[in-house]
Amino acid sequence: MDIDATVRSEVLDAIANGIVVVDADARVLVWNRWMVEYSGIAADIAIGQSIRTIFPDVVGTRFENALQQALSYHLAGLLSPSIHRSILPLYRNPDDRHRDQRMQQLINLTPIRLVSVPACAVHVQDMTAAVLRERRLREQAGELACSNATLRAKLDEIEALQVRLGEMRQRDALTGVYNRAYLNDVLEHQLSLARHEGKPLSVVLLDIDHLKKINETYGQQAGDEVIRVLGSQLLSTLAETQIIACRHGGDEFMMVLPGIEIEMAARLAEQWRSHLAGSHPVFGNFGLQATVTAGVAGYPRHGKTAEELSQCASLAAYLGKHDGGNRVVVFDPGTS
């Protein structure tokens, strides 16, 4: 009894991978039990045959090329399932064989010498579970990325909604311009910037003329329409500017003009006055005639606080209305 041969056979058969050894002519010398189980070919049939005869579909493949490199040039080869399809017809179970669903294989080809004759050891590992696990991990990563993208979109939607809600809290519902609470904050902030940067700042108070008469004649909804039209006109002229339009009171708008001198502020106030005077807000079957009187004041000439500037602009507008309205008045420090 050849004890060494028995030991070698038992060891090779105990290995949980495929072990095949071929000679220089690619004839099979070793075909272990694992290869029998997953190829369905008995060892006594495989041994002595060319591996090209046993597996004819390897002819012309990367496997045959790597085998020839190992036998002819003593170069090792590696065939990974991530790059090469399942080259050898090996199946994990009969159902896979019927479907021709081969196991995923990692094949190492190692050149060896048997009694000074070139040979090659072919080591086959079943990588199906690892490949399926990697595939599932990639799918889960894709699902997670999709979930993260969906979550990010939801968070962005919530943030946008919060911004809109915050904006709504700062806006006057009727006109869309900023409300009085926002005016108090922004005027203080802009004054602080003007002091720090040594720049001018102007305010314009626009007071709608005879709004009470419009309300009494046509109803309060008509007066609201005049207010709405003025707010809309102001917003349309302020695009891409730093000028801030705010609702100051029932029939008043306060314009905050950062970095703008009083003279320029007066010219802008005249444009707003002229614009409204030339429009005729429609209410029902009526075309309403509406005008505004503007009072202009500026930092630091007329005041250094928000309260002082507001009072100066209000007084200038009051004097303008006293003189008939529909005009622009720049505050005069000499006015009693």
Beta strands, then each sheet from edge to edge (+ up, - down):
strand 1: 18-22
strand 2: 28-31
strand 3: 77-79
strand 4: 105-114
strand 5: 117-126
strand 6: 201-208
strand 7: 244-247
strand 8: 252-258
strand 9: 282-283
strand 10: 286-287
strand 11: 292-299
strand 12: 328-330
sheet 1: 2+ 1- 5+ 4- 3+
sheet 2: 7+ 8- 6+ 11- 12-
sheet 3: 9+ 10-
end
